Amino acid sequence: MILKSFLIDFEKTLKNFHLILLYGENVHLKNEIIENFSNQLAKIKFTKIRINEDDIVENPDKLLQYINLDNLFGEKEIMIINDCSDKILQYFDFNELIKNNKKIILTGNNLTKKS
């Protein structure tokens, strides 16, 4: 589902979706949206993990560990992956993401028509 920035209901979006993609040239708008998500996450006691796509490409186990392992203290976590491109999709197992009830926010620049 595609949502325009002014139509986002942050609470429902976090509840209903496991993978959220924010893209575009406007860095400040993307940061504002992430800040609004962060405010909602603070209300429901999520911790954030920020990482760049390059770190996952170098060490794919970081993403797999996040998806497959539970937090020792039972805290809910969300991973924010910055500067994403098409390369990141090869590391995802969407069934595991849904099964383990993990949430990921991807941020990237403009998408091409092939994306």
C-alpha positions in Angstrom: 0.0 0.0 0.0 1.3 3.5 -0.9 0.6 6.3 1.6 1.3 9.9 1.0 3.3 11.7 3.8 0.3 13.8 4.9 -2.0 10.7 5.1 0.1 8.5 7.4 -1.7 7.3 10.5 1.5 6.3 12.4 -0.2 4.1 15.0 -2.1 2.0 12.4 0.9 1.8 10.1 3.1 0.4 12.8 0.4 -2.0 13.9 -0.5 -3.3 10.4 2.8 -3.5 8.6 6.0 -5.3 9.2 8.1 -3.5 6.5 7.8 0.2 5.8 9.7 1.9 2.9 10.3 5.6 3.0 11.9 7.0 -0.2 12.4 10.3 -1.9 14.8 13.2 -2.2 13.4 15.2 0.7 15.7 14.1 3.6 14.0 16.4 6.1 10.6 15.0 5.4 11.9 11.4 5.8 13.5 12.4 9.1 10.3 14.0 10.3 8.3 10.9 9.4 10.9 8.7 11.3 10.7 11.1 14.2 6.9 10.7 14.3 7.3 6.9 14.1 9.8 7.2 17.0 7.2 9.1 19.1 4.7 6.3 18.5 7.3 3.7 19.3 8.2 5.4 22.5 4.5 5.1 23.6 4.4 1.4 23.0 7.9 0.8 24.4 9.9 -0.2 21.3 13.6 0.2 21.1 15.2 1.3 17.8 18.2 -0.2 16.1 19.7 2.0 13.4 22.0 0.5 10.7 23.1 1.3 7.2 22.6 -0.9 4.2 26.4 -1.2 3.8 26.7 -2.8 7.2 24.1 -5.5 6.2 25.8 -6.1 2.8 29.1 -6.6 4.6 27.6 -8.8 7.4 24.2 -10.2 6.5 24.1 -12.0 9.8 23.1 -8.8 11.5 19.8 -8.7 9.7 19.2 -12.5 10.2 20.0 -12.2 13.9 17.5 -9.3 14.3 14.8 -11.3 12.5 15.4 -14.7 14.1 16.5 -13.9 17.7 14.4 -12.6 20.5 15.5 -9.9 22.9 16.8 -11.3 26.2 14.8 -8.8 28.1 11.6 -9.2 26.2 11.8 -5.7 24.7 10.1 -5.0 21.4 12.5 -3.8 18.7 12.3 -2.1 15.4 15.2 -1.8 12.9 15.7 1.3 10.8 17.9 0.7 7.8 19.2 3.8 6.1 20.4 4.4 2.5 18.7 1.3 1.1 18.7 0.2 -2.5 17.5 -2.9 -4.4 20.5 -4.9 -3.0 18.9 -5.2 0.4 16.0 -7.3 -0.8 18.2 -10.4 -1.3 18.8 -10.6 2.4 15.1 -10.5 3.5 13.0 -13.6 4.3 9.6 -11.9 4.5 7.9 -15.0 5.9 10.3 -15.0 8.9 9.8 -11.3 9.4 6.0 -11.8 9.7 6.3 -15.1 11.7 8.6 -13.5 14.3 6.5 -10.3 14.4 9.5 -8.0 13.6 9.3 -4.5 12.2 11.7 -2.8 9.8 11.7 0.7 8.4 13.8 1.2 5.2 14.8 4.6 4.0 16.2 5.3 0.6 16.6 7.9 -2.2 14.3 8.1 -5.2 13.3 4.8 -6.8 13.9 4.0 -10.4 11.1 2.5 -12.6 12.9 -0.9 -12.3 12.8 -0.8 -8.5 
